[in-house]
Amino acid sequence: VLGAAAVAVVVAEESVVVEDAAIEAALGEEGDCPADSDPAACWLNALQLKAKKESDTVAAEDDSANACTAGLVGTVRSFAPDCVDSCPQTCPAMAVAINAYMTKGGQAAARPVICQHKTEFNCFF
């Protein structure tokens, strides 16, 4: 169960990290990194803030919005649409797991969320 969710989280993370424009946009929204800061840590922080804003925006959208095509789950779906479409009941749980991963401490934060939603993630197996 953790394997499929971890793959989804890593795909979401990599899609965000690979896009330099997204990093620059996040930095632009949050201000420049201090000259004495670690650039990687600064970029990660900017991406986490951007993910939090996206998550808040998705959460505020109408309940009829499709959780499989919105936000970071939508980004994951763009890499593996057949996989995500075959298990639409996992999308809300996947959104919570990705949000925990991106904004609350990586794999250590996502693991308990995934474990709380084992039933939903079992669809992938």
Secondary structure, 3 states (H helix, E strand, C coil): CHHHHHHHHHHHHHHHHHCHHHHHHHHHHHCCCCCCCCHHHHHHHHHHHHHHHHHHHHHHCCCCCCCCCCHHHHHHHHHCHHHHHHCHHHHHHHHHHHHHHHHHCCHHHHHHHHHHCHHHHHHHC
